[in-house]
Amino acid sequence: MHESNIAKKFGGTRPVFSVEFFPPKTEEGARQILRTAAKLKDIRPDYVSITYGAGGSSRERTMDYGLLLRDIFDFVVMPHLTCVGHSKAEIAQIMKRYASEGLTNVMALRGDPPKNQPDFKPNPDGYTHASQLVSFIRQNYPEFGIGCAGYPEKHPEAATIQQDIENLKRKVDCGADFIVTQLFFDNSHFFEFVEKCRAAGIDKPIIAGLLPALSYKQVVNFKNMCSTDIPSRLLESLERARDDEEAKQIGLDWARAQIDELKANNVDGIHLYILNRAESALKLGRFVR
Ligand SMILES: Cc1cc2nc3c(=O)[nH]c(=O)nc-3n(C[C@H](O)[C@H](O)[C@H](O)COP(=O)(O)OP(=O)(O)OC[C@H]3O[C@@H](n4cnc5c(N)ncnc54)[C@H](O)[C@@H]3O)c2cc1C
């Protein structure tokens, strides 16, 4: 039986390797996630995570697909959970369901405001910060593995990186076991972030989040959405790519170089944002190990 608490997987001779899925919305999307999961079974990520939607029915699908990924493919699964729109009582209900289904890891997040709302407004009976969600989970489910989000290039709402790291420390002090970072394309941001976290007394594992780029358009979107710095060498190569295949290869080569350097610097873990596609994980997974 493999270790199911993600918090206990760190400290080995290689980085913890994980991939992220999102719950599909269409029938073709449903077929794709199952095809991808089947292909990834052989490379055995240490865990897989599944995101939590901004609202509506996709939220139910986090649980549904989380269970499918565990029961059919035998993955250790970490469903995400956000505070957006939920009262504390609803969060308590969802956590009860996760626990009763034997899902014993959770990625605890605040979540983003809905697209038509510029600022995050908590549910009047809900949580304002992810640290409060972490605290609730730790107090009521002491045996759970709890992940939380970190931002090497600062969360967009935070005034300074230092303040953001203080808020990250709050999540760790409230009981988070490990940190998964926002995607980044320049490792120097990650290395500086880890140094600042350690200086601030954050001693939990920090998993590097990498997105193997697919196209120029995609990385520009991410730059706008997450304020991620895109090194000009990557941006220019993607812009010059003659077709999708060449762009994909550029993205894979870039991510591979990031992985090599992260490993050489003893990174705790590498998390691939695979967008429900198998190719990047199949091509890069063996370099993580
Ligand atoms: C690895 C990863 C996975 C993600 N998965 C999802 C997902 O599945 N679904 C989804 O909707 N979104 C997801 N997100 C996006 C995330 O929900 C957003 O980035 C959101 O805006 C912040 O969430 P958080 O958990 O980091 O919030 P928080 O930790 O609450 O931080 C949000 C902001 O508030 C500040 N802050 C925190 N605590 C305090 C405090 N006590 N006082 C003042 N300011 C404070 C922080 O500095 C930061 O600027 C993910 C992000 C990452 C990095």
The ligand as a Tripos MOL2 file, in Angstrom:
@<TRIPOS>MOLECULE
LIG
   53    58     1     0     0
SMALL
NO_CHARGES

@<TRIPOS>ATOM
      1 C1         -0.9670   25.7980   -6.8070 C.3       1 LIG1
      2 C2         -2.2280   26.6130   -6.9730 C.ar      1 LIG1
      3 C3         -3.4480   25.9690   -7.1600 C.ar      1 LIG1
      4 C4         -4.6330   26.7050   -7.3070 C.ar      1 LIG1
      5 N1         -5.8270   26.0450   -7.4910 N.ar      1 LIG1
      6 C5         -6.9770   26.7620   -7.6000 C.ar      1 LIG1
      7 C6         -8.2400   26.1040   -7.7330 C.ar      1 LIG1
      8 O1         -8.3200   24.8710   -7.7740 O.2       1 LIG1
      9 N2         -9.3620   26.8550   -7.8260 N.ar      1 LIG1
     10 C7         -9.3160   28.2330   -7.7740 C.ar      1 LIG1
     11 O2        -10.3740   28.8650   -7.8670 O.2       1 LIG1
     12 N3         -8.1430   28.8800   -7.6570 N.ar      1 LIG1
     13 C8         -6.9660   28.1840   -7.5570 C.ar      1 LIG1
     14 N4         -5.7740   28.8420   -7.4290 N.ar      1 LIG1
     15 C9         -5.7590   30.3120   -7.4620 C.3       1 LIG1
     16 C10        -5.9600   30.9570   -6.0650 C.3       1 LIG1
     17 O3         -7.2400   30.6300   -5.5900 O.3       1 LIG1
     18 C11        -5.7960   32.4660   -6.2190 C.3       1 LIG1
     19 O4         -4.4590   32.7850   -6.4970 O.3       1 LIG1
     20 C12        -6.3440   33.3200   -5.0970 C.3       1 LIG1
     21 O5         -6.3900   34.6620   -5.5480 O.3       1 LIG1
     22 C13        -5.5380   33.2870   -3.8050 C.3       1 LIG1
     23 O6         -5.6830   32.1170   -3.1420 O.3       1 LIG1
     24 P1         -4.7510   31.7750   -1.8450 P.3       1 LIG1
     25 O7         -5.1940   30.4790   -1.3490 O.co2     1 LIG1
     26 O8         -3.3320   31.9750   -2.1740 O.co2     1 LIG1
     27 O9         -5.2610   32.9490   -0.8620 O.3       1 LIG1
     28 P2         -4.6750   33.6140    0.4420 P.3       1 LIG1
     29 O10        -3.5800   32.8420    1.0350 O.co2     1 LIG1
     30 O11        -5.8430   33.9270    1.3170 O.co2     1 LIG1
     31 O12        -4.0280   34.9660   -0.1220 O.3       1 LIG1
     32 C14        -4.7660   35.8350   -0.9910 C.3       1 LIG1
     33 C15        -4.2450   37.2760   -0.8240 C.3       1 LIG1
     34 O13        -4.5660   37.7630    0.4910 O.3       1 LIG1
     35 C16        -3.3960   38.1110    1.2110 C.3       1 LIG1
     36 N5         -3.6240   37.6840    2.6050 N.ar      1 LIG1
     37 C17        -3.6300   36.4200    3.0680 C.ar      1 LIG1
     38 N6         -3.8960   36.3980    4.3950 N.ar      1 LIG1
     39 C18        -4.0590   37.6850    4.7610 C.ar      1 LIG1
     40 C19        -4.3590   38.3480    5.9900 C.ar      1 LIG1
     41 N7         -4.5560   37.6540    7.1200 N.pl3     1 LIG1
     42 N8         -4.4740   39.7030    5.9920 N.ar      1 LIG1
     43 C20        -4.2880   40.4180    4.8630 C.ar      1 LIG1
     44 N9         -4.0080   39.8520    3.6570 N.ar      1 LIG1
     45 C21        -3.8960   38.5210    3.6190 C.ar      1 LIG1
     46 C22        -2.2560   37.3770    0.5170 C.3       1 LIG1
     47 O14        -1.0050   38.0370    0.6770 O.3       1 LIG1
     48 C23        -2.7260   37.3910   -0.9340 C.3       1 LIG1
     49 O15        -2.4250   38.6200   -1.5380 O.3       1 LIG1
     50 C24        -4.5740   28.1390   -7.2740 C.ar      1 LIG1
     51 C25        -3.3360   28.7840   -7.1030 C.ar      1 LIG1
     52 C26        -2.1760   28.0370   -6.9510 C.ar      1 LIG1
     53 C27        -0.8530   28.7410   -6.7820 C.3       1 LIG1
@<TRIPOS>BOND
     1     1     2 1
     2     2     3 ar
     3     2    52 ar
     4     3     4 ar
     5     4     5 ar
     6     4    50 ar
     7     5     6 ar
     8     6     7 ar
     9     6    13 1
    10     7     8 2
    11     7     9 ar
    12     9    10 ar
    13    10    11 2
    14    10    12 ar
    15    12    13 ar
    16    13    14 ar
    17    14    15 1
    18    14    50 ar
    19    15    16 1
    20    16    17 1
    21    16    18 1
    22    18    19 1
    23    18    20 1
    24    20    21 1
    25    20    22 1
    26    22    23 1
    27    23    24 1
    28    24    25 2
    29    24    26 1
    30    24    27 1
    31    27    28 1
    32    28    29 2
    33    28    30 1
    34    28    31 1
    35    31    32 1
    36    32    33 1
    37    33    34 1
    38    33    48 1
    39    34    35 1
    40    35    36 1
    41    35    46 1
    42    36    37 ar
    43    36    45 ar
    44    37    38 ar
    45    38    39 ar
    46    39    40 ar
    47    39    45 ar
    48    40    41 1
    49    40    42 ar
    50    42    43 ar
    51    43    44 ar
    52    44    45 ar
    53    46    47 1
    54    46    48 1
    55    48    49 1
    56    50    51 ar
    57    51    52 ar
    58    52    53 1
@<TRIPOS>SUBSTRUCTURE
     1 LIG1         1 GROUP 0 **** ****
